[in-house]
Each structure stands twice: as C-alpha cells, then as structure tokens.
Amino acid sequence: MEGITNHEIQEFLQNNLGESILSVEESFGMLAVEVHINHIYKVVSYLYKDETMKFQFLTDLCGVHYPDSTNRELGVVYHLQSMTLNRRLKLKVFVPVEKPEVPTITGIYGSANWMERETFDFFGIRFLGHPNLKRILNMDEMVDFPMRKEFPLEDPTRDDKADFQFGR
C-alpha cells in the first residue's frame, strides 16, 4: 500500500474502528485522531497488528493540560509511525483531572514504559496496568505535577532570583 494518503488512513480508521473515533483532523500533513478513552488500547493494538497499516513504532507519548476544558483537562497524545508506509499518526485521549486514568500501552510498545512514567511524573496521569508506575525524574516526595498549568513557574519563597539582584 505504498503511497497511502491521510484520507485513505482516515477511511481505514472509520471503517475498522469507527465506534472508537471521536474526531479526526489534519494539520501540517499529519492526521490527529481523538479516541474514546475506553478504546485507546484496542485502537493502538489494532494499528500495531494490522498488516496494512503496521504502525509499529511509538515515536512519542506525552501529556497535555487544558485547565479550561471541563471534564477533559488532561490528555495523552500518542505519536505512532508506520515505517513501511512512511506515515505518522497522532492519537489523543482526554480525561477529567478528578480521575486522571488511562490504560497503559506498555504491552504493545515496550518503549511506552519510560514515556508513561514521565507523563505520570509531570502531569499526574495514572496509567492503569503499568508495571512500575512511579516518579522517574522528580523527587518521590513531590506532591505536585510541575507541567500542569496551576504549578508556579518559580518558587515564590526563593530570594536568589529577586528583581533587585538583576538591576530591576
């Protein structure tokens, strides 16, 4: 299936996984597909195993925080790549900040292990079924999630960055 277009990938998704797809958009030449949270594992597994698509490389997995989106404040973005088709695909899921739980995909992509731990560490998104979900870069004692927008950019109690020290 060389020379497959984004439109053909979109048709494939609608025909095979239509009940799982909430929306599809294209920007900068890449499809961005929002998937129902209860179906993310099924969709990723299908795309990985399908002989036509072969999305067998997880380029990246990251968290996002949209504090003004009610019941969709936290999200996970998956960047998949099909080396045989030379195509990339972005999958997105959103969850409420009160219940930040997403199924792990470490059973499909081993490389998701570190990426899910990093996303947990910085956004507080819990990956259900993850084999070792604990902080990876921040201190274990830390109770905040520094990539969320409510986290202050600087520690207000520090005086070593006071304006007077910079001639302001």
Secondary structure, DSSP 8 states (H G I E B T S, - for coil): -TT--HHHHHHHHHHHHGGGEEEEEEETTEEEEEE-GGGHHHHHHHHHH-TTT---EEEEEEEEE-TTSTT--EEEEEEEEETTTTEEEEEEEEE-TTS-EEE--TTT-TTHHHHHHHHHHHH--EEET-TT-S-SSS-TT--S-TTSTTS-SS-TT--TT-GGGGT-
